[in-house]
């Protein structure tokens, strides 16, 4: 597969995902094999210690549309950024390693590019969204507080910034992500703010979503870091760091 016939690049940030990654890659393979366009899957390993990289390396020998990028352990945001900036597809999707949002939901997002949107994101907060397994009550409560702070400090108009299913026109992605400064889980808020500042049109779309029981977001440490990151984004805004 040559670079110029890749229609969609799929970026998967991965940290110690040996239990799920092969199943995920198989689902992606079967879905895209039915599509009439070229694709690539870029798995960005965030310094895994459980053999994830070896599994992906072996599979990529059989399936050349799978690429592996190996990073040191820097965080989900850093992994997504690495993958996006290496992608060559006309459209660049990033999704979670466990496919909490089934890949078939891509069919709901793609039509909005014909309506001149530049960034189309999955949303769990729309009334039409289909949540098959909810987060525990404590996580739901912290998520609501986080969303309130997002609207107060950074970005209004988007009810769910954290769903890990977002797709960009390549031209937009390659303008947005070089300005990203955060490496952790709050990077979603940052890139959506940057997209808005740069004048890109954003559409949020209701999707089907299944909560991962063994969530990679720590209820204490990671949640606190996410809250603090919102104030870092706010400070970066005031310093003019996100200007084109």
Rosetta blueprint (number, residue, H / E / L):
1 X L
2 X L
3 X H
4 X H
5 X H
6 X E
7 X E
8 X E
9 X E
10 X E
11 X E
12 X E
13 X E
14 X E
15 X L
16 X L
17 X L
18 X L
19 X L
20 X L
21 X H
22 X H
23 X H
24 X H
25 X H
26 X H
27 X H
28 X H
29 X H
30 X H
31 X H
32 X H
33 X H
34 X L
35 X L
36 X L
37 X L
38 X E
39 X E
40 X E
41 X E
42 X E
43 X E
44 X E
45 X E
46 X E
47 X L
48 X L
49 X L
50 X L
51 X L
52 X H
53 X H
54 X H
55 X H
56 X H
57 X H
58 X H
59 X H
60 X H
61 X H
62 X H
63 X L
64 X L
65 X L
66 X E
67 X E
68 X E
69 X E
70 X E
71 X E
72 X L
73 X L
74 X L
75 X L
76 X H
77 X H
78 X H
79 X H
80 X H
81 X H
82 X H
83 X H
84 X H
85 X H
86 X H
87 X L
88 X L
89 X L
90 X L
91 X E
92 X E
93 X E
94 X E
95 X E
96 X L
97 X L
98 X L
99 X L
100 X L
101 X L
102 X L
103 X H
104 X H
105 X H
106 X H
107 X H
108 X H
109 X H
110 X H
111 X H
112 X H
113 X H
114 X H
115 X H
116 X L
117 X L
118 X L
119 X E
120 X E
121 X E
122 X E
123 X E
124 X L
125 X L
126 X L
127 X L
128 X L
129 X L
130 X E
131 X E
132 X E
133 X E
134 X L
135 X L
136 X L
137 X H
138 X H
139 X H
140 X H
141 X H
142 X H
143 X H
144 X H
145 X H
146 X H
147 X H
148 X H
149 X H
150 X H
151 X H
152 X H
153 X H
154 X L
155 X L
156 X L
157 X L
158 X L
159 X L
160 X L
161 X L
162 X L
163 X L
164 X L
165 X E
166 X E
167 X E
168 X E
169 X E
170 X H
171 X H
172 X H
173 X H
174 X H
175 X H
176 X H
177 X H
178 X H
179 X H
180 X L
181 X L
182 X L
183 X L
184 X L
185 X L
186 X L
187 X H
188 X H
189 X H
190 X H
191 X H
192 X H
193 X H
194 X H
195 X H
196 X H
197 X H
198 X L
199 X L
200 X L
201 X L
202 X E
203 X E
204 X E
205 X E
206 X E
207 X L
208 X E
209 X E
210 X E
211 X L
212 X L
213 X L
214 X L
215 X L
216 X L
217 X L
218 X L
219 X L
220 X L
221 X H
222 X H
223 X H
224 X H
225 X H
226 X H
227 X H
228 X H
229 X H
230 X H
231 X H
232 X H
233 X H
234 X H
235 X H
236 X H
237 X H
238 X H
239 X L
240 X L
241 X L
242 X L
243 X L
244 X L
